[in-house]
Amino acid sequence: MKTDFWYRFSKNRLAVAGSVIVVFLFVVSLLAPWLSPFDPTAIDLKNILQPPSAKHWFGTDQLGRDVMSRMIWGAQISLKVGFVSTGIAILIGAILGSVAGYYGRWVDGVIMRFVDIMLCFPSFFLILTVVALLPASIYTIMIVIGLTSWEGTTRFVRAEFLSLREQDFVAAARALGVGNFRIIFRHMTPNAIAPVLVSATIGIASAILTEAGLSFLGFGVPPPHATWGNILSDGKRFIFDAPWLTFIPGAAILLVVLAFNLFGEGLRDILNPKLRQRN
């Protein structure tokens, strides 16, 4: 089974390329203390707005800070925000979706109407409003993004549970007197994990993009922490004098979000039985 999975995954070149970029980002973020050539917060007013060179591969910013070092540490923050916020969203979505799909009837109706109400709000502006009212910190960003991005997971899990609850193994568990809680989380949830994995990979990309957008607008992770969004925000004032401050973080955000999306699409194609039969 594992061999078949890796064989089919390796046939999807775009998914493989996306996974390579994701793994590279993991390695860079884990080895940030050793890969970073300079202190990302060290100010050097003698070397402000220096173009890329042998000493500063990505140049320096308006305070003389090394952009490459700030990009490396920014990758760590982006992954933290992406994984923690997506973990919160997956946890909430999986619980609500499983309860709605298993019990059905009025329970399903109440939960799904609440999902519909949440989907009516523009999520980015809702996040922006909440973040503006709360103290700025990386933990606030992670929690707020997670609490406003669980709706898609809820719908995916609910759809899986609606089909799984009619299966024979669920009927057998009920006949044996197994409790609803154990049926949901011990027997049904493992069988509904495939769409959750796909939703998680795409959710990480969305969370990274959201954090970058908030930091660009000045509502993200506060200084002196380096994030790709605030590097991009600092560079907008020097787009003609120091274009690397805009192009380098912008290209990094584009590449990483694209990589997670390609990786997620590859997982979806492999884990979806209908797509496997078509191939």
C-alpha positions, 0 to 999 in steps of 0.5 A: 500500500505504501509502495503504491502510494509513493509510486503514484505520488512520484508520477505527479511531477508538480506534487513532487516539486511542491513537496521538495520546496516544502521540505526545503522550507522545513530544513531552512526553518529548523536550521535557522540559527546555523544558516542565518549569516547575521543577526536578523535584528542587528542594525548597521546604519553604515550599510543601509539599502545595500544591493545583493552582494557576496557579503549580503546575498539578498542585500540589506534593508533601510536599517542595514539588516541582512535580508537573507537572515531575516528571510530565513527566520521569517520562514520559521515564523511562517511555518509556525503560524501555518501549522498552529492555526491550521491545527486549530482549524482542523480540530474545530472543523473535524469535531463539528463536521463529525458530530453533524454528519453522525447525528444528522437531523436537527444537530446537522441543521444547526451546525451547518447553518452556523457554518453558512453564517460564518461563510457569509463574513469576509474572513480576511476582514473579520481577522483584520478587525479582531487582530486590530482590537487585540494585542499584537502577538504571534499567538494572537495571529495563530489563534485568530486565523485558526478560529476563522478558517475551520468551515471548509474542514467541517463541510469535508468531514460532514460529507465523509461521515454522511456516507460512512454512517451507512457502512456495515462496520458502523452498524456492527459497532452499534449492534455491539453497544459501542458508544457514539463517542467511540464510534465517531472518534475510534471507528469513523474518524480514521476513515475520514482522514483523507480529505482532512489531510488535503484541507490541512495542506491547503489551509497551511498555504492560506494561513501563511498568505493571511499572516503575510497580508496582515503583516504587510498592513501592519497588523501582523507579528510585531517587530523586531520579529522578522516575517515575510510580510513585514519585510515586504511592507518595509520594501514598498517605500523603497520599491524603486531604490531597493527593489529586492526588498519587494521582489525577494519576499514576494517571490518567497511567499508566491513559491511557498503558497504554490508549493503547498497547494501543489502538494495538497492537489497531489494528495487529493488526486492520490487519496480520491478513489474516483480519480485513482480509477480514472487514472 
